[in-house]
Amino acid sequence: MSQLKKGALLTYLKIFLTNVIGIVITPLIVSYLGKDEYGIFNAIGALIGTIALLDFGLTNTVVRFIAKYRAEKDRKGEENFLATIGILYFVISLLVIIFGIIFYFFIDSYFTKFSVEELKIAKLMFVILIFNLAIQLPGMIFTGICKGYEAFVFPESVSVIRYLLRSVTVVAVLFLGGRAISLVIVDSIFNILTISVSAYYVIKKLNVRFKLHKLSKAFIKQILKYSSWIFVFSIVGMLQWKSGSWVLGAMSLPKVLGVYGIGIALGTYYGAFSTAISSVFLPRATQMTVRNATGEELTDMMIKLGRLSFIVLMYVLGAFILYGEQFINLWVGGAELEADGTYNTQECREIYSIALIIMIGYTLPLLQAFGNSILEAKNKLSFKAILYLVFMILGTILGGFLAVKYSALGMISGLVAGWLVVQNVMNFYYHKKIGLNIFRFFRELLHKTLIVILVVMLIGYFINYIQGNGWGNFILKGSAYTIVFVVIMYFFGLLKYEKQLFTKPIASLLKRK
């Protein structure tokens, strides 16, 4: 099995573990920390996410340039590029510390609804996370190198192991009485360990060298010119996922930030199912571009990835539409409405609505993620970056106005409205400027799958009439829905090559036995 397939499988394993363990741990964290401290935890995370923009898009730049140098068999160019990137990351770490110091002195005036004790917790968490970020950003170069080399197995294996160990440690710390500050210390320790192991693998196993043959201002400008548009996308991503917490942090109590944070977490879990496929294909898109692949060839690849993502996403979205509200009530809800560690029925309904809005708005961008990889490979990110930036700013402003009356639900509605406008405009750009056949993409995406999804949703609606309201009832409904989806999709929705993705590994395993 190729590194590409193994990497995708490991990424899916990581996503499965992340989602399942996250679903188990989140209510535990809320219960032990309380709604207010959990809200602080999310708010400071959003603030740190803002400073993380100082990465300037260099991580994806590493993937693209390493893939390019390998395709051209330019070892010397690769060494010089990595040494230059190393210098840039050193400067970035200094900037992180400087900006962290500046931000620290504005925490009191920003979180106006926080109590004195809550501000103390927020400040200490902020200091620890700034230190963590100053180390983490340069360390990401090693993951970028692995992806550029298409050596996906090692970093994904490390990521899976790290997540398992981190989860066990978090539970242990909570049981021993640890608070939010303890959790950020745990994350910092695991970041340092992960970076150390990844550095050893890249240098010793991949034999990668950081050697400065020539420090050229022109070359640095070339790197920054490419990364600048990825940097703009980082700002866009920050506006998508963090700006809501900024706005709500200035006008809401910590528990509102907790509600919003959980809704956002569910939305990102949803996106992770699709990005597992698309994230390993930037090197492949780069290589296809270097070989001057035609628009129809790129469309073929986009359709294959899009269909796989569509099938997975529709399974998750359908289940959430039908049974999501029951799940959230069981997951973070509680019988006592004022219990500190649980959310009442109204709050659970708001979490469900936030997550559902994100999932619906996020589906089309996820299905066309390979289109973004093509833009990166062709160095044509400028139009999408500017378009996204403008509409994310407008979406944030709209969300802020709506948040005054509708709180967290209004905030996410404004943001998602911006996403929808951008992605529909991008379809015309892909078709006219990049040469992707968007009409064929949608036609083949929905071929056989659309009718299956409609039938499954209809059956799933009647499954919801199974009597009961506990975890046993939810698992019974989810299991019935899963069986119906898998059986009908396999026999009536999948194409021949898609079926082989499932049958070949099973046949190979049976043959070995």
Summary of the structure (lengths in Angstrom):
residues: 513
radius of gyration: 23.1
end to end distance: 17.1
largest distance: 71.2
contacts: 1766
relative contact order: 0.10
helix: 86%
strand: 0%
